[in-house]
């Protein structure tokens, strides 16, 4: 068993897949949809946005690991893009502040709020949290697993806020990719509004039927993995259930 653990500890994640679009994630959590990954010009990161504009920012403001992971897992829609005046300024001709995308979003929100207040004198009551795992959440997890090379999977709700995931991971890389993708989506509730994912039961096996590891990943585990206070290799060694 020690030999197997040593092999797992020295395994590394597979190379990132290439996508037509790229999500640039800043260290403060803000995101930009770009045509491709940024390039460095005169010490600055040049980002070609998908709306045709270009953006020049300090490379130190970019979280490269989160950018790659968000793009790979297809979760660029978790947060709404915000290009208001508080963001780093885009290069090119200056336009009035009212024409920026951020101000357009704000104006739409204000118009919607005014219309709601005119129609109903009382404040709108937010919808209650979902009491079960939805099909949309399941589909987001399935897509994320496929994006990291795991195409044989069976996901079913196992409780109000938990999922049982049976995966075929026939290599060490895929085992660690599954752990990484699971923690990433758990911390963001798969990017589905109103969803709450508190536990993922991972049952991983190889193509010949052998066990590749069983885990019960809690939100605490996912937070530690997402914050990189524990690596996938350390998590495997500490948390694997045989």
N, C-alpha and C positions, 0 to 999 in steps of 0.2 A: 504493500500500500504506500510506503514511503517513496518508492521509486515513482509511482504514478503521480504523487503530489509534487515531486520535484519537476516532473515534466510539465505539469500544469503551471507551476510558478514561473518557468522560463518561457512560456508561450506568450505570443504578442497578438494584438488585434490585427485583423486583415486590413489591407489598404482601403482608404475611403473610395467610394464609388464616385464616378463623374456624373454630374447632372447638368441639364441645359441651364437651369437657374441656380443661383447661389444665395443663401441667406447669411448676411453679415450681422453678427450679434456683438453688441458692445458690452463692456464689462458692467455697465449699469442696467443691462437687461433689454435695452432698446434694440430693434431689429430693422434691417433694410433689405429689400428684395433687389438683388443685383443680377446682371446678365452672367457674370462669372466672378471668380475669386479676385480680390483686389490685387493690384500691382504696386510696387514701391517706386515712386518717382521723386527724386530730390529729397529723400528721407521721409516723404509723406505717403500714406496709403491712398491710392486712387481707385475709387469704386465706381464702376459703370452701372448706374441704376437701371432697372428694367423699364422705367418711364422715359428713358432717353437722356436724363440728366447725368451729370458726373458729380462725385462727392470726394473731397480731399480732407482727410482727417489724420490725426496722430495715430500711428500703428499701435501705440501702447494702449489706446482706448478700446481696441478690438480684442475680444475673447476668441482666439483662433480655434481652440478646442471645441467650444460651444458652437461656433459657426459651422465647423465641419460636421459635428454630430447632428445639429438641427437640420442641416441640409440633407444629410444622409438618411435621416429618419422621416423626412417629409413633414416636419412640424413647423414650418415657417408661418403657419396661420395661427399659432398659439396666442400671439400678441398682435394687436393692431399696429400697423406701421404708423409712425408719428414723425413728420418732417417739419415741425413748427420751428419758431425762431430760437428755441432753446437748444436745437440740434446743431452740430457742426455745419457751417455754411457750405452750400454746394458751389462749385466753380461755375463760371459762365456768367452771362448777363444777369444783372440784378433785376428782380421783379418786385412789385409791391407785395407787402406782407399778406394782403387779403387773397392773393393769387396762389399762395403756397398750399401744398396738400394738407399740411397740418391745420391751417386756418380753415380750409374747406371742411375738414372733418369736424372741427369745433363748431362751425356755423351750422352744419347739418344737425349736430347734437343739440344746439340751442334751439333750432327750429322745431325739432322733435319734442323737446321738453316743453316749449311754449304751447304747441298744439295739444299735448297731453294735459297740461294744466287748464287749457281752455275747455277741453271736453269734460274733464272730471275735476271737481274742486278738491278732492282728497288725494294725498300722495299715493302713487302706485305701489302695490305690495309686491315685492320680489317673489318669484316662484320658489316653492320649497325645494330643498335638495332631493335629488332622485334617490329612491329607496332600493334600487336594484341596478345592477350593471346593465347598461343598454347595449343594443346591437352595434351602435356607432362606436362605443368604446372598444368592443371586441374587434371590430374591423380595423380600428387604428392600431391595435397591438399586432394583429395579423400582418398588416402592411409593413409595420416597423421590423418584424422578424424577417419578412421576405427581403426587405432592403439590406439586411445584414447577412443574407445568404441562407436563411432557414426557411425552406419551402414546404416541409412536411410538419404540419402543426394542427392541433385540435384545441380550441379554447372554448371553455364553458363557464358560465357564472357558477361559483360555489358558495355564494352568500350575498347579502345585500351590498357589500363593498369588496368582494374578493373574486378572484378568477383562478381557475385551474387551467394551466397551460401545459400541454403535452407536446414536446418538441423533439425532432430528430436532429441532433447535433453530432455529426460524425467526425469532428475534429476539435482540438483544443481551442483553436481560434473561434469556432462557432459557439462553443460553450461560453467563452468570455464575452463574445459579442451579444449573446442572448442575455447574459447578466447585465451588461451595460445598457442595452436597449430597454430592458424591463425596468431598471431603476430610473432611467431618464423619463420614460412615459409615466411611471407611477407618480413622480414628483410634480408632474404637470397634468395629472388626471387625463392623460391621452389628448389634452387640448380640447376636451369636450366640456362646454359650459354646464355647470350644475352637477357634474359627475364627481364621484369620490371613490378612489381606489386605495384601499388600506392594506391589502395583502395579495400577493401573487404566489400560488403554489406551482413551482416549476418542477416538472418531471421530464428530464432529458435522457434520451437514449441514443445509441448508435444505430446505424442502418442494419446491423446484424442482430439487433435486439439487446445488446449489452447496455448496462447502466452508464450514463454520462454524468450523473449527479442529480440529486433531488434537493430542493430548497423551499423554504417558506419565507419569502422576502416580505418584510414589514416596511412600513413607511420610514421607520427609523433606519433600517438597513439601506433603503433607497436613498435617503438623505445623505448618509455617510458616503455611499458610492458616488452620488452626484456631486458632492462637495470635494471628492477625492481625498477624504480623510482615511479612506481604506481603499486599496486597489481591488480589482476583480480577482486577482490571484489570492490575496489575503482573505477576501470574502469566501472564496471557494474552500480554502483550507479550514477556516473557522466554522463555516455554516453548512457545509455539505452534510446531507443525511444519507447514510448508506442503508 
